[in-house]
Structures are given as structure tokens and as C-alpha cells.
């Protein structure tokens, strides 16, 4: 965990390509926080006081909290991620960022926080230290929300197989051991979570759906910590994403041609593409215009301090 997400390059790639959670995630969390309300607060007069977003990364998960709380604090162990978060979060009133561990919350007084969120990072933290600190800083009725998403399912079976080979085989030994909790959607972690917060529940009803270009999807794969670890440990090796990109390009080009089979555009291509260069130009254009969908399950652990 100590070396994850530390580089400035990774922080910039993370900010550019990491998908945002749908608004329904924070809506579900806020609804649980104030279970007596039928809707979440939307105006300054009905905002809560303080929210902490731990393992906040570049602030993608932090900024959506700003409209609902007077004070929002994002904390991450990576200085590079926090610097990127500060740049992207400039102008949001009441928002501050700190570098630190998720359980390093000694600066906050007891019982003064309404909500603690931790997005796709619970599997990295020392929960024996983290849970007691959460209970200490949360007010009575305050909530800890730990959430994440599974591996994206590409809506092309062959393309998805390429991605899963990259994930499961090539990067297998480069993932942090806690990564196994992503595969089981935090079911194992929920056991200790529910012991710490007896008033707790899971929400597995939401899905993260996103449409990608090939370029942006390869950018997203660069944000994977397993890939970043591979690059760091094999600086002289060929970048494995080049092969992934090449194979996905081939798959989606075949898909483009199959969809256009018999169409006048395809016939024109066959008549006019007399050189390798013109073939490549056509393929480059086709790939640049290609979009494909992905979906992955979202899981949310919700616990209330009574």
C-alpha cells in the first residue's frame, strides 16, 4: 500500500481518466445519513456541518459532497494525489485537503463529524485503527459509508476477455493483496464493518455505466495500481498496454467492418484503399469514432453510530 498512487504522473492520469460515480451513489449515502428525510438537502439552509472523504485521491469522490456540507475535508496518503485534488477543487467553498493516513484523524475533536466516506479504499486501510477513529469523530447518528465498484464489463465478449487476461494474468502478482476484496464486493469486509457499526446495511442496487473511446479506455487502464506497480518494477520491459491496445483495436475494427458489411461505405473502402497508408487512415478514423459501453456493479457499506 505504501507506494500506491504516489507518482505525479499517476495522479494526473487518475484525474483525467478515472470514471466518476453516478450521482445516485451520494444520494443513497445522504439518504441513509438523514433517514428521517424523504429527500437529501439541497440548499444552504439544510446542509449538514462536516464530512470527511478518506482515501480521496484527486478529489473525484470529494467534490460531490460540497453542496451538502458546510465543511468537507479530503484526506489521502499520496501528496501527488492531494496536489492534483487541490488544483481541481479550487473554488469550492469549505473544501480542504490534507495528506495523511485514513486513521490519522487526531486533529479532529470527538463527535464532530456527520459523515465519513471512503471510496474504493477500505481494502487498503488498517481497519483495527481506522474503525475506532471513525467512531470517535462521528457524532451520534453520524455515518460511515465505504463504497466501491467491481471490474468493468466491456459490452464486447472478446474485448472483455482481453481486459480480464490483463487484469487476472499479466497483473496478478502486481496487485495489492487487499485487491481481493474488490472481487468479492466487500462482502468479507462487511463482517467486521457490521460488528463495528451494528446499525448497518449494504446497498448493491447501483451500477456504474460508462461509454469509452479506445484511447480513453486505455487511459483508464493506466490508472490501475497493478499496472502502475508493473511499470515501476519492470522499467525496461515493453509496456503491456501496447499489446492490449493493439488487440482491442483489432477487435473493434472487425466489429466496425461487420456492422458495415455490404454497406456502400465498406465497398468504397475496398475500392479506394489501394495502399497500406489509406487502409491505416481509414482504420484510424474508424477507431477514433468507435465508442463502446462498460458496466460494473457498485457496492456500498453503510453504518450508523448510535
ZAFI-98718 format. One line per field, with one value per residue (C-alpha): residue in one letter; x, y negated, z negated; residue number from 1. Coordinates in Angstrom, 3 decimals. Each point is the difference from the previous one (the first is absolute). Layout:
REM ZAFI-98718
resn	(a	...) $
px	(X	...) $
py	(Y	...) $
pz	(Z	...) $
resi	(NUM	...) $
//
This chain:
REM ZAFI-98718
resn	(x	x	x	x	x	x	x	x	x	x	x	x	x	x	x	x	x	x	x	x	x	x	x	x	x	x	x	x	x	x	x	x	x	x	x	x	x	x	x	x	x	x	x	x	x	x	x	x	x	x	x	x	x	x	x	x	x	x	x	x	x	x	x	x	x	x	x	x	x	x	x	x	x	x	x	x	x	x	x	x	x	x	x	x	x	x	x	x	x	x	x	x	x	x	x	x	x	x	x	x	x	x	x	x	x	x	x	x	x	x	x	x	x	x	x	x	x	x	x	x	x	x	x	x	x	x	x	x	x	x	x	x	x	x	x	x	x	x	x	x	x	x	x	x	x	x	x	x	x	x	x	x	x	x	x	x	x	x	x	x	x	x	x	x	x	x	x	x	x	x	x	x	x	x	x	x	x	x	x	x	x	x	x	x	x	x	x	x	x	x	x	x	x	x	x	x	x	x	x	x	x	x	x	x	x	x	x	x	x	x	x	x	x	x	x	x	x	x	x	x	x	x	x	x	x	x	x	x	x	x	x	x	x	x	x	x	x	x	x	x	x	x	x	x	x	x	x	x	x	x	x	x	x	x	x	x	x	x	x	x	x	x	x	x	x	x	x	x	x	x	x	x	x	x	x	x	x	x	x	x	x	x	x	x	x	x	x	x	x	x	x	x	x	x	x	x	x	x	x	x	x	x	x	x	x	x) $
px	(0.000	2.817	1.053	-3.427	-1.173	3.091	1.325	-0.977	-0.573	-2.411	-1.895	-0.496	-1.066	-2.349	-1.645	-0.418	-1.241	-1.493	-3.799	-2.257	-2.635	-3.586	-1.825	-2.162	2.917	0.209	-3.797	-0.218	2.626	-1.645	-3.412	1.412	1.698	-3.292	-2.462	-2.804	0.025	-1.632	2.436	3.608	0.755	0.550	0.186	2.450	-2.628	-0.314	3.658	1.792	3.118	3.045	0.937	3.320	0.936	2.851	2.211	-1.320	2.555	-0.298	-3.310	-2.330	-1.992	0.385	-1.421	-3.546	-0.245	0.603	-3.572	-1.292	2.488	1.365	3.438	1.501	3.439	1.728	2.913	2.360	3.387	1.368	1.355	-0.177	-3.683	-0.754	1.803	-2.104	-3.134	0.819	0.327	-3.259	-1.898	0.929	-2.998	-2.112	-0.880	0.712	2.151	3.473	2.454	2.616	2.729	-0.301	-1.048	-3.679	0.267	2.169	-2.901	1.314	-0.457	-3.814	-1.977	-2.254	-3.556	0.326	-0.376	-3.298	1.304	3.173	0.303	2.706	-0.274	1.770	2.616	-1.312	1.965	3.235	-0.418	0.824	-3.576	1.085	1.133	-2.406	-3.348	0.621	1.063	-3.144	-2.173	1.863	-0.418	-3.557	-2.871	-2.879	-1.941	3.035	0.757	2.965	-0.510	2.542	-0.651	1.588	-0.605	0.975	1.985	-1.685	-1.765	0.651	-3.052	2.081	0.778	3.296	1.187	-0.994	2.073	3.051	-0.551	-0.502	3.173	1.859	-1.605	0.134	3.105	2.510	-0.555	-0.812	3.093	0.068	-3.280	-0.083	-1.219	-3.066	-1.148	-1.763	-2.672	-0.953	-0.708	-2.379	-1.613	1.018	-2.097	2.863	0.735	-3.662	0.305	2.300	-1.730	-3.363	1.574	1.410	-3.271	-2.837	-2.452	1.220	-1.081	1.204	-1.217	0.756	-2.689	2.060	2.095	2.770	-0.483	2.420	0.628	3.630	2.081	2.892	2.476	-1.870	-0.455	3.746	0.459	-2.306	1.990	3.089	-1.608	-0.014	2.457	1.004	1.119	1.868	1.779	0.907	1.550	1.912	1.414	0.756	1.340	1.787	-2.839	-2.364	-3.123	-2.673	-2.724	1.374	-1.002	-3.367	-0.676	1.036	-2.263	-2.961	0.552	-0.107	-3.168	-1.859	1.130	-1.450	-3.153	-0.171	0.442	-2.595	-2.567	0.724	0.167	-1.686	-0.372	1.101	2.575	1.702	-0.106	1.525	2.770	0.879	0.071	1.987	2.368	2.752	2.851	0.916	-0.053	-3.590	-1.058	1.642	-1.580	-3.437	0.638	1.270	-3.135	-2.254	1.683	-0.109	-3.763	-0.619	-1.713	-0.758	-1.833	1.130	-1.897	1.062	-1.855	0.184	0.026	-0.565	0.487	-1.961	0.419	-1.512	1.448	-2.825) $
py	(0.000	-2.390	-0.613	-0.092	-3.139	-1.977	-1.277	-3.332	1.685	2.513	-2.805	-1.850	3.165	0.843	-3.416	0.105	3.543	1.349	0.332	-1.970	1.783	-0.742	-2.578	2.838	1.173	-3.176	-0.267	3.451	-0.921	-3.306	1.621	2.494	-2.807	-1.760	2.859	-2.184	-2.138	1.179	-2.052	-1.057	-3.614	-2.273	-3.523	-1.775	-0.182	3.793	1.004	2.165	-1.185	2.210	2.853	1.812	1.819	2.388	1.489	-2.884	0.274	-2.963	-1.104	1.707	1.418	-3.074	-2.841	1.454	-0.428	-3.742	-1.006	1.833	-0.895	-3.231	1.589	2.830	1.482	2.319	2.106	2.220	1.586	-1.199	-3.536	0.094	0.950	-2.762	-2.609	1.026	-0.117	-3.523	-1.149	1.607	-1.052	-3.672	-2.246	2.372	-1.776	1.910	2.641	0.837	2.832	1.631	2.587	2.812	3.540	0.844	0.626	-3.081	-2.142	-1.244	-3.616	0.409	-0.291	2.808	0.156	-2.854	1.675	0.842	2.251	1.931	1.421	2.228	0.884	3.082	-0.205	1.906	3.063	-1.990	-1.365	1.442	0.504	0.809	-3.622	-1.510	1.161	-1.273	-3.394	-0.195	0.773	-2.597	-2.913	0.830	-1.639	2.084	0.922	-0.638	2.382	1.845	0.842	2.277	0.631	1.174	1.658	3.244	0.551	-1.563	2.421	-0.994	0.498	2.029	3.524	0.314	-3.424	0.777	3.201	-2.052	-2.379	2.815	1.777	-3.258	-0.318	3.612	1.415	-2.642	-2.238	2.773	-0.338	-3.795	-0.667	-0.941	3.019	-1.966	-0.043	3.328	-1.936	-1.757	3.376	0.961	-3.453	-0.577	2.901	1.238	-3.510	-0.509	2.553	-2.209	-3.139	1.183	0.987	-3.516	-1.578	2.312	-2.326	0.658	1.193	0.653	-1.605	2.035	-1.481	-2.483	0.324	-2.155	-0.262	-1.847	-0.363	-0.116	-0.681	2.436	-2.748	-0.919	3.628	0.651	-3.149	1.475	3.254	-2.110	-1.094	3.562	0.328	3.468	-1.507	-2.819	2.571	2.046	-3.045	-0.969	3.504	0.622	-3.328	1.575	2.290	-0.632	-1.823	2.756	-2.491	-0.315	3.601	-0.483	-3.097	1.787	2.982	-2.175	-2.109	3.129	1.246	-3.277	-0.436	3.419	-1.050	-3.200	1.954	2.579	-2.702	-1.655	3.236	-0.520	-3.722	-2.433	-1.467	3.371	0.566	-3.410	0.839	3.170	-1.852	-3.016	1.456	1.020	-0.691	0.962	-3.690	-0.524	3.152	-1.347	-3.425	1.587	2.276	-2.903	-1.977	2.967	0.618	-3.683	0.039	3.336	-0.053	2.973	0.389	1.425	0.748	1.080	0.657	-2.542	1.087	-2.263	0.858	-2.330	-0.151	-2.373	-0.926	0.234) $
pz	(0.000	-0.859	3.589	1.622	1.810	-0.992	3.358	1.512	3.378	-1.533	-1.714	3.292	1.837	-2.882	0.128	3.785	0.543	-3.218	0.357	-2.304	-2.035	1.027	-2.173	-1.329	-2.171	-2.053	0.012	-1.602	-2.592	-0.895	-0.235	-2.501	-1.924	-0.516	0.053	-1.348	3.144	3.204	2.094	-0.447	-0.921	2.973	-1.371	-2.283	-2.759	-0.167	0.344	-2.525	-1.780	0.716	2.329	0.339	3.207	-0.734	2.698	2.061	2.810	2.361	-1.500	2.470	-2.919	-2.205	2.067	0.204	-3.777	0.111	0.743	-3.061	-2.760	-1.420	-0.314	2.061	-0.665	2.461	-1.270	1.970	-0.677	3.359	0.149	3.810	-0.094	-2.506	2.114	2.986	-2.188	-1.138	3.607	1.104	-3.116	0.030	-0.522	-2.082	-3.223	-3.202	1.746	-1.311	0.640	-2.211	0.523	-2.512	-0.836	-0.233	-3.751	-0.684	-1.195	-3.331	1.105	-0.064	-3.250	-1.217	1.322	2.503	3.411	1.718	2.760	0.806	3.502	1.424	3.673	1.335	-2.761	-3.036	1.135	-0.351	-3.524	-3.417	-1.171	-3.579	-0.259	2.505	-1.417	-3.568	1.355	2.132	-2.997	-2.047	2.403	1.136	-1.848	-1.267	3.120	2.178	2.844	1.459	3.690	1.690	3.660	3.214	3.333	1.661	3.180	3.059	2.318	3.622	2.204	2.465	-1.192	1.851	-1.161	-3.581	0.128	0.996	-2.930	-2.503	1.189	-0.627	-3.440	-1.218	1.688	0.980	-3.037	-2.476	-2.187	0.208	-1.784	-3.669	-2.034	-1.055	3.595	-0.581	-1.869	3.223	1.584	-2.822	-0.103	-3.634	-1.297	-2.205	-1.257	-0.865	-2.818	-2.111	1.259	-1.340	-3.330	-0.387	1.106	-1.108	1.720	3.531	3.411	3.543	3.191	3.127	2.224	2.031	3.154	1.452	3.757	2.250	3.714	1.142	3.039	0.338	-0.918	-3.175	-1.014	0.301	-2.077	-2.626	-0.079	-0.710	-3.276	-1.327	-2.867	1.223	3.300	-1.745	-2.180	3.094	1.694	-3.155	-0.464	3.695	1.283	2.978	1.075	2.884	-1.129	-0.189	0.803	3.528	0.651	-1.702	2.102	3.195	-0.696	-0.932	3.114	2.153	-1.708	0.398	3.612	0.787	-1.774	2.064	3.232	-1.031	-0.692	3.325	2.008	3.351	-0.626	2.669	-2.361	-0.332	3.768	0.546	-2.444	1.876	3.322	-1.126	-2.578	2.419	-2.367	-3.544	-0.875	1.086	-1.837	-3.143	0.386	0.292	-2.989	-2.107	0.803	-0.753	-3.367	-0.967	0.564	-1.715	-3.385	-2.204	-3.276	-3.321	-3.187	-3.453	-3.256	-2.814	-3.632	-3.005	-3.681	-2.283	-3.767	-2.538	-3.384	-2.527) $
resi	(1	2	3	4	5	6	7	8	9	10	11	12	13	14	15	16	17	18	19	20	21	22	23	24	25	26	27	28	29	30	31	32	33	34	35	36	37	38	39	40	41	42	43	44	45	46	47	48	49	50	51	52	53	54	55	56	57	58	59	60	61	62	63	64	65	66	67	68	69	70	71	72	73	74	75	76	77	78	79	80	81	82	83	84	85	86	87	88	89	90	91	92	93	94	95	96	97	98	99	100	101	102	103	104	105	106	107	108	109	110	111	112	113	114	115	116	117	118	119	120	121	122	123	124	125	126	127	128	129	130	131	132	133	134	135	136	137	138	139	140	141	142	143	144	145	146	147	148	149	150	151	152	153	154	155	156	157	158	159	160	161	162	163	164	165	166	167	168	169	170	171	172	173	174	175	176	177	178	179	180	181	182	183	184	185	186	187	188	189	190	191	192	193	194	195	196	197	198	199	200	201	202	203	204	205	206	207	208	209	210	211	212	213	214	215	216	217	218	219	220	221	222	223	224	225	226	227	228	229	230	231	232	233	234	235	236	237	238	239	240	241	242	243	244	245	246	247	248	249	250	251	252	253	254	255	256	257	258	259	260	261	262	263	264	265	266	267	268	269	270	271	272	273	274	275	276	277	278	279	280	281	282	283	284	285	286	287	288	289	290	291	292	293	294	295	296	297	298	299	300	301	302	303	304	305	306) $
//
